[in-house]
Every structure is written in structure tokens, then in C-alpha cells.
Amino acid sequence: MPTYSFPKISIIVPCYNVEQYLERCMLSLVNQTLKEIEIILVDDGSPDNCPALCNAWAQKDSRIKVIHKINGGLGYARNSGLDIAQGEYIAFVDSDDYVDTDMYELLYNATEQEKYDGVFCGLKQETAQQSYNLIRDYDTSIVFTTQQMSRLALSFLHQTELNTKTRLFMSVWHGIYKRELIEKLHLRFYSEREVLSEDLPFQIEFFKNAQSTKFIPDYLYTYCLNACSLTHNFKLSKFNAAINLRKLLYNIIPNHTDSSYFIDIEFYGRIRYLLADLISADNISFKEKQRFIKELCKKNEWNKLDISQGYQEYTWKYMKQYELLKANRATCLIWFILFDKYINKRIFKKLFKK
């Protein structure tokens, strides 16, 4: 396979503990119909056989570069790839996922000779073998211009007049980004260990500074739910990372009348999911869960949230946890989550079967 001095797309693939999935991912990349690509494999200190597999792939295909680094997490692994990327556009792929073999040709052609700063597609979420949820932001091709960019950036947090469905899909791996703009902005990823969601700040910074972007409806990326990711272990530090994300968003979000509501309702939604994950965690005792939730309820954050509009948009059940947090009613909050997560869902399933 010949090398290209100026690849059209640099594809950055962080690798950590995914040896059973790496070949599937790589076959989908090396067989792209767009040949002028470089593939940057970032071994993030993987404890399995990934380092050797990455080296073996580099020996097979001269378009592949390998970085070996000390483990630092997904965000920092992507940054290592960005530091050496040479492509006109940048793409990101998670190594336990795979893509259609014509994905990058379709995305690159859709830039219309680099007219757009970014082009984004739909994706398939593989929930079981040969079973998929289809996700896309728009049902037809659509272009957004400079005047719409700051509003479009907000659309990653909450539905706006620019969305045809819910908020935009925030993960970075369903599109390509002009490298020139990334470097102009000195744009890099935060550590997901410090800021919950390494993708969201990147998307918002990119979009609010872009001149134009395009969405195409094709489902080209396949996101896989693998057994390793479906763990019931939980890290309590995620709550602080969520608080850090909220603070960061207040610094980078374009200023609109509804900006604070969008940030705060997004933050509250994350807290709800984290609480449900905490209750389900196998690595934390119930006593420790109680203690932690009591301390969480005492935080000042809940009185600061601007989410009163949520009562018009969401169900009473969705907003109830906010009321319990704000009222410092930890025990009631725990039992409410338990009822909703286990008892209420079982009742619903029984009724649905009938």
C-alpha cells in the first residue's frame, strides 16, 4: 500500500484492552475506499496484547502509525494522535467499534473540496449481534452557515430550533473535522477523569468557531456495546467530574438567553444517570452509597441550577430527583431511585406483556 505525503483524512484510534475487537476495527479502516488516509493507533498503555497487535498492523500497511504511551485515558490518547496527524481532516474511531468501508470517501466527498469545516453522518448502535438502533441528527443532507454556528453548538446540550429531533449526537466519532481549524484553535480533549465527557467540550468549541458544517443522513459508523463496557463497577469521582464539566461549559458556551438552562438541565440529566449507576454498582456497599448520597445532597449545586423550565418539558418523575436533592432528602432519594429502577420497571413490563 503506497503512502501519501498529504493524506486527506487522519484517523485516530485509541487502543486500550480491546485485543478481541481490534482486528474487526482495523479491517474496516484499511479497506476504506478512500485510500489517501493515515491511521494513527495510540496504544494507551494497554495491559493486553494491543501493543504488539498495533505494531503488527503497522508492518502490514505503511499508512499506519503507532504511538505507545503511558495510560492517560481516552481524551489524552486522542491528543497524542492529534499531535502527529497530517491529514486535511481528522476522524476519531473507538477501537471496539467499526465503520462502513466507504465511510470516509462519502464524508470527504461531502466536504465539496474542503468547503465545510466538518461533515457528520448517522450511526448504528449494535445492541446485539445483527441488531441495531439507527441514530442520525437529520433525515436529509443539511448545511449550517457561520450565523448559525453558535446556536448549533448549543444544540449538543438541548434541542433548539435547529434540531429536528432531540439534541445533537455529541460523540466525535461520527464525522470528520478540518485539521486547520483544530490547530488554529489549539483544540484538544480534556481528560474524562477530570471532566465528565471528553467529547462535549470539543464539539462545542469546534462548532462555535466553524464557518460551516454539513450533516448527511447515511448510517456509516457502528458503535458496539461490548461486554467489557457493560460493567457494574462505578467510580464516585464521576460526580465531581460532572460538576467540573458544568463549570467548564459555563466558560465556553455561547451566550444566549437559554444558555444557563441548557447547561444546567444537561448537568442534572447526567446526575440522574450517575445516581442510577451508583445504585446498581457492585463494587460499593449499600452503606457507602447511603453515606455518599447524603453528602451529595448537602452540596450547594442544587440551589444554583436554572432548571425550572424543565417542569414544562419533562415528566414529574424526571424532575422529582432534583426536588429531593435540593431538599436534602437523601433517604427518600435512594428509595425513589430504587423504586423507579427496579420495581416500577418490572410492573411496566408485566403490564406490557398483558
Legacy VTK file of the C-alpha trace (Angstrom):
# vtk DataFile Version 3.0
C-alpha trace
ASCII
DATASET POLYDATA
POINTS 354 float
0.000 0.000 0.000
1.582 3.346 -1.026
1.944 6.186 1.449
0.585 9.676 0.777
2.582 12.746 1.753
-0.633 14.672 2.467
-3.402 12.272 3.483
-6.939 13.504 3.074
-8.001 12.121 6.459
-6.078 11.153 9.593
-7.999 8.523 11.570
-7.054 8.442 15.268
-7.730 5.146 17.060
-7.008 4.928 20.832
-6.390 1.337 21.949
-6.806 0.040 25.475
-7.702 -3.531 26.444
-9.502 -4.258 23.159
-7.432 -7.039 21.589
-10.538 -9.098 20.787
-12.076 -6.219 18.791
-9.062 -4.545 17.201
-8.884 -6.692 14.069
-12.554 -6.037 13.242
-11.979 -2.301 13.614
-8.769 -2.296 11.593
-10.194 -4.331 8.730
-12.911 -1.709 8.344
-10.250 1.037 8.197
-7.522 -0.439 5.980
-10.183 -1.439 3.437
-11.614 2.068 3.081
-12.491 3.001 -0.490
-10.737 6.309 0.205
-7.088 5.254 0.042
-5.432 8.600 0.896
-5.684 8.154 4.640
-3.382 7.668 7.595
-4.366 5.560 10.577
-2.842 6.545 13.928
-3.041 3.768 16.514
-2.495 5.087 20.041
-1.591 2.328 22.481
-2.639 3.940 25.764
-0.516 1.679 27.955
-2.787 -1.266 27.200
-2.197 -4.264 29.529
-3.260 -6.868 26.961
-1.796 -7.796 23.577
-2.803 -4.499 21.908
0.744 -3.034 21.795
2.017 -5.998 19.753
-1.084 -6.032 17.553
-0.643 -2.329 16.780
2.964 -2.920 15.751
1.943 -5.849 13.563
-0.637 -3.733 11.744
1.963 -1.014 11.115
4.210 -3.607 9.453
1.374 -4.659 7.131
0.340 -1.179 5.953
2.621 1.853 5.557
-0.328 4.206 6.162
-0.448 3.101 9.802
1.478 4.914 12.536
1.731 3.684 16.121
2.165 5.655 19.333
2.944 3.850 22.588
2.270 5.933 25.694
1.650 5.660 29.421
-2.032 5.219 30.220
-3.797 8.558 30.483
-7.337 7.889 29.291
-9.240 8.315 26.058
-9.062 12.109 25.809
-5.293 12.287 26.214
-4.802 9.343 23.830
-6.666 11.278 21.138
-4.473 14.305 21.855
-1.356 12.216 21.186
-2.801 11.331 17.792
-3.661 14.955 17.044
-0.074 15.981 17.785
1.271 13.982 14.824
-1.701 13.969 12.430
-1.042 15.273 8.889
-4.451 14.895 7.222
-6.600 17.657 5.802
-9.353 16.317 8.062
-9.320 14.414 11.352
-11.507 11.442 12.265
-11.810 9.531 15.544
-12.686 5.850 15.911
-13.036 3.828 19.111
-11.135 0.572 18.679
-14.030 -1.666 19.756
-16.242 -0.149 17.023
-16.089 -0.373 13.230
-17.147 1.664 10.208
-18.552 1.098 6.716
-15.731 0.752 4.203
-16.992 3.749 2.210
-17.500 5.996 5.261
-14.540 8.309 4.749
-14.932 8.569 0.985
-18.554 9.664 1.460
-17.643 12.136 4.202
-14.680 13.574 2.316
-16.643 13.932 -0.924
-19.388 15.687 1.044
-16.915 18.436 2.022
-17.127 19.583 -1.627
-13.393 20.251 -1.942
-12.929 21.295 1.706
-15.785 23.787 1.581
-17.020 22.712 5.029
-15.124 22.654 8.313
-16.802 19.426 9.310
-19.109 16.760 7.893
-21.117 14.378 10.089
-23.125 11.222 9.449
-25.517 8.866 11.198
-24.566 5.736 13.111
-25.743 2.281 14.033
-25.717 1.248 17.681
-25.212 -2.510 17.830
-27.224 -3.734 20.813
-26.852 -7.439 19.969
-25.425 -9.404 17.082
-27.135 -8.146 13.911
-29.484 -5.950 15.972
-29.125 -2.160 15.669
-30.566 1.141 16.782
-30.291 3.677 13.966
-29.306 7.192 15.050
-28.900 10.324 12.962
-29.273 14.028 13.580
-31.051 14.864 10.302
-33.014 12.781 7.797
-31.680 14.647 4.752
-28.416 16.414 3.945
-28.289 19.838 5.566
-25.724 22.651 5.725
-25.285 25.213 8.518
-23.536 28.535 7.984
-21.472 30.910 10.133
-24.503 32.783 11.508
-25.937 29.511 12.853
-22.802 28.058 14.423
-23.115 29.377 17.988
-26.720 28.214 18.130
-25.771 24.861 16.623
-23.115 24.466 19.336
-25.887 24.805 21.937
-27.788 22.040 20.148
-25.363 19.499 21.630
-26.845 20.307 25.041
-30.537 20.585 24.318
-32.979 20.684 21.442
-33.108 24.068 19.687
-34.955 25.354 16.623
-32.079 23.897 14.534
-32.781 20.328 15.700
-35.377 18.180 14.036
-35.300 15.659 16.889
-33.509 15.804 20.232
-30.126 17.379 20.906
-27.271 16.632 18.512
-25.364 13.385 18.996
-22.256 14.519 20.865
-19.680 11.771 20.252
-16.851 12.837 17.941
-16.545 9.598 16.021
-19.406 10.168 13.577
-17.715 12.846 11.488
-14.562 14.489 10.160
-13.046 17.788 11.342
-10.830 20.181 9.394
-7.400 19.919 10.987
-6.538 23.526 10.099
-9.338 24.777 12.375
-8.390 22.386 15.187
-4.815 23.681 15.132
-5.893 27.311 14.820
-7.971 26.911 17.987
-5.281 24.815 19.725
-8.188 22.475 20.358
-7.529 19.363 22.420
-9.519 16.972 24.582
-9.871 17.230 28.346
-9.302 14.127 30.447
-12.556 12.284 31.040
-11.204 11.524 34.512
-11.371 15.225 35.340
-14.252 16.448 33.131
-17.126 14.026 32.578
-17.456 13.817 28.772
-14.316 14.423 26.785
-16.395 14.842 23.612
-18.863 17.579 24.570
-16.395 20.484 25.173
-14.515 19.548 21.984
-17.705 19.613 19.900
-18.897 22.923 21.328
-15.545 24.680 20.832
-15.252 23.362 17.285
-18.796 24.200 16.218
-18.953 27.671 17.715
-15.787 28.588 15.756
-16.608 26.811 12.483
-17.613 28.704 9.343
-19.878 25.978 8.003
-20.717 22.342 8.678
-22.718 19.663 6.926
-24.745 16.667 8.072
-25.506 13.718 5.814
-28.112 11.077 6.727
-26.088 7.929 5.907
-25.556 5.426 8.749
-21.812 4.836 8.420
-20.370 4.269 11.916
-21.200 1.243 14.089
-20.999 1.738 17.840
-20.816 -1.557 19.721
-21.898 -2.294 23.274
-19.335 -4.886 24.318
-19.242 -6.966 27.475
-16.278 -5.063 28.938
-18.133 -1.759 28.781
-21.270 -3.144 30.427
-19.759 -3.245 33.904
-21.475 -2.627 37.221
-18.371 -1.127 38.793
-18.633 2.575 39.496
-16.254 5.418 40.343
-17.548 8.019 42.795
-15.185 10.567 41.217
-17.597 10.808 38.277
-19.827 13.134 40.290
-17.013 15.666 40.726
-16.158 15.250 37.049
-19.788 16.123 36.214
-19.574 19.252 38.379
-16.317 20.187 36.639
-17.995 19.750 33.256
-20.788 22.144 34.248
-18.237 24.769 35.324
-16.310 24.353 32.075
-19.452 24.653 29.944
-20.296 27.962 31.601
-16.916 29.233 30.379
-17.188 28.055 26.772
-20.885 28.080 25.852
-22.068 30.895 23.551
-24.142 33.436 25.491
-27.858 33.146 24.724
-30.912 33.735 26.877
-31.350 29.986 27.387
-27.659 29.042 27.767
-27.755 28.560 31.537
-30.896 26.426 31.343
-29.346 24.242 28.630
-26.177 23.739 30.685
-27.998 23.042 33.940
-30.620 20.663 32.571
-27.846 18.734 30.800
-25.913 18.597 34.078
-28.963 17.437 36.028
-29.594 14.703 33.434
-26.049 13.428 33.957
-26.526 13.405 37.729
-29.699 11.319 37.339
-27.852 8.723 35.237
-24.909 8.693 37.652
-27.223 8.130 40.616
-28.880 5.201 38.837
-25.438 3.728 38.017
-24.288 4.234 41.600
-27.316 2.400 42.992
-26.574 -0.524 40.605
-22.834 -0.653 41.366
-21.443 -3.970 42.611
-18.184 -2.527 43.923
-19.736 -0.177 46.511
-21.623 -1.291 49.640
-25.146 -0.035 50.285
-23.912 1.704 53.419
-21.265 3.569 51.409
-23.869 4.502 48.795
-26.065 5.958 51.553
-23.176 7.936 53.024
-22.134 9.322 49.645
-25.655 10.348 48.583
-26.179 12.118 51.926
-23.040 14.178 51.280
-24.106 14.796 47.694
-27.460 16.202 48.809
-25.681 18.728 51.035
-23.879 20.353 48.111
-24.813 23.888 47.129
-25.070 22.969 43.442
-28.766 22.068 43.571
-29.942 25.526 44.654
-27.898 27.117 41.863
-29.468 25.182 38.996
-31.602 27.068 36.490
-33.953 24.226 35.515
-37.438 25.492 36.414
-38.355 25.292 32.701
-37.848 21.543 32.982
-41.265 21.207 34.601
-42.841 22.115 31.257
-40.612 19.769 29.245
-40.191 16.665 31.381
-42.354 14.352 33.484
-42.849 14.848 37.221
-40.800 11.677 37.779
-37.851 13.140 35.869
-37.855 16.290 37.986
-38.585 14.582 41.320
-34.961 13.642 41.951
-33.991 17.310 41.610
-36.541 18.253 44.277
-35.192 15.574 46.633
-31.593 16.675 46.039
-32.497 20.297 46.628
-34.447 19.450 49.814
-31.523 17.368 51.152
-33.735 14.276 51.448
-31.132 11.599 50.795
-33.079 8.599 52.111
-36.174 9.444 50.071
-33.969 9.944 47.022
-32.396 6.499 47.391
-35.750 4.761 47.704
-37.197 6.759 44.813
-34.325 5.638 42.553
-34.643 2.023 43.702
-38.390 2.013 43.066
-38.032 3.600 39.632
-35.116 1.420 38.547
-36.338 -1.961 39.701
-39.951 -2.168 40.949
-41.606 0.315 38.607
-39.917 -1.140 35.503
-40.988 -4.678 36.423
-44.600 -3.547 36.845
-44.475 -1.806 33.479
-43.050 -4.920 31.781
-45.832 -7.093 33.243
-48.494 -4.682 32.053
-46.877 -4.500 28.618
-46.830 -8.312 28.305
-50.552 -8.427 29.036
LINES 1 355
354 0 1 2 3 4 5 6 7 8 9 10 11 12 13 14 15 16 17 18 19 20 21 22 23 24 25 26 27 28 29 30 31 32 33 34 35 36 37 38 39 40 41 42 43 44 45 46 47 48 49 50 51 52 53 54 55 56 57 58 59 60 61 62 63 64 65 66 67 68 69 70 71 72 73 74 75 76 77 78 79 80 81 82 83 84 85 86 87 88 89 90 91 92 93 94 95 96 97 98 99 100 101 102 103 104 105 106 107 108 109 110 111 112 113 114 115 116 117 118 119 120 121 122 123 124 125 126 127 128 129 130 131 132 133 134 135 136 137 138 139 140 141 142 143 144 145 146 147 148 149 150 151 152 153 154 155 156 157 158 159 160 161 162 163 164 165 166 167 168 169 170 171 172 173 174 175 176 177 178 179 180 181 182 183 184 185 186 187 188 189 190 191 192 193 194 195 196 197 198 199 200 201 202 203 204 205 206 207 208 209 210 211 212 213 214 215 216 217 218 219 220 221 222 223 224 225 226 227 228 229 230 231 232 233 234 235 236 237 238 239 240 241 242 243 244 245 246 247 248 249 250 251 252 253 254 255 256 257 258 259 260 261 262 263 264 265 266 267 268 269 270 271 272 273 274 275 276 277 278 279 280 281 282 283 284 285 286 287 288 289 290 291 292 293 294 295 296 297 298 299 300 301 302 303 304 305 306 307 308 309 310 311 312 313 314 315 316 317 318 319 320 321 322 323 324 325 326 327 328 329 330 331 332 333 334 335 336 337 338 339 340 341 342 343 344 345 346 347 348 349 350 351 352 353
